[in-house]
Amino acid sequence: MKKSRIETVTIQSQCLGKEMKAQVYLPKSYNTSERFPVLYFLHGRNGNENILFEVELNKAADKMIDQEKIKPIIIVCPRIENSHGMNSSTITKEIPDPCDSNRKIHFGMYEDYIVKEVVSAIDSSFSTIADRSGRYIGGVSGGGYAALHNAFRHQDIFSKVGGHMPAIELELEEEDKPYYSSQDIWEKYDSIHIANSQDILDTDVYLDCGDNDEARFYRGCSILHEILKSKGISSQNHIYHGNHNLEYVKSNIEKYLDFYAKLPLRP
C-alpha cells in the first residue's frame, strides 16, 4: 500500500551563503502528472525544520486526507533559524541572544531566502501549483510573525496565511531590539502596521492563540483581525484553550489543516 513520505531537502542558499535544510511532506497520492498545493509552515525562534514531526503535521495530514476532509497537499517546513524571517543584514551572522544564553540571534537576508530561494527550490523539485492560488504560508510563534509579514509583503506569492500563537507585539520590546535598528524598521515588518498602511489583496487569514498564552499574543491577534475585517479581508480569529507551547499547536493542528486545505462540500 502506498504511503506518504517525508524528504529532507538541502537548499544551497545564495542569500545566506550557507546550506539550509527543509523537511517536505508528500501525500501518498503524490505524483508528477498532477500539481499539488503547498503549505510552507515556519517554526518558532527555538525550533527548526523538525516542527513537522514535533506537532505531527504529517500524521494529521495523513488522517485528514484519508478521511477526505482535506485535499492532498505538500507541506514544507524550512529552517529559518532565529531570524524573524526578515532581511536584517546583507551579511549573514549570529550573536548570542541577551535574553537566552542557550539561543543565538540570526541576521541575514532571510526574507529573500524564504520568498525567493525556498519557494523556487520547492517549485523546481516537486510537482506544485506554482502560483499564489496554490501556495500558502503559516507558522507558530516567531514563525507565525514571519508568515504574516511575508504574506502581506509578498501578496503575489501567497493566497493564505496562518498565524498560530503569532508573536505579534504591540510595541518594540527590549528583547527584540537587536533585530531592528530603528522604529521604522520594526514597523516595516510588524503585521499590524503593514495591514494599517497598505492594501491587502484577496488573502485568507487565520489567527489563533491560547487563552493562557504567557505573552498574551491574543491581544495582537485581535487588533490585526479587526483591521483586516475593516478592510474587507477574509480573516478569522480564534482563542483556544492552552498556553504558548507546542502542545497547544499540536492540539489544534487539524483545525489549521482544515483552513489551508479543506475540500469543498460535495453537492
Secondary structure, 3 states (H helix, E strand, C coil): CCCCEEEEEEEEECCCCEEEEEEEEECCCCCCCCCECEEEEECCCCCCCCHHHHCCHHHHHHHHHHCCCECCCEEEEECCCCCCCCECCCCCEEEEECCEEEEEEEECEHHHHHHHHHHHHHHHHCCECCCHHHEEEEEECHHHHHHHHHHHHCCCCCCEEEEECCCCCCCCCHHHHHHCCCHHHHHHHCHHHHHHHCCCCCCEEEEEEECCCCCCCHHHHHHHHHHHHHCCCCEEEEEECCCCCHHHHHHHHHHHHHHHHECCCCC
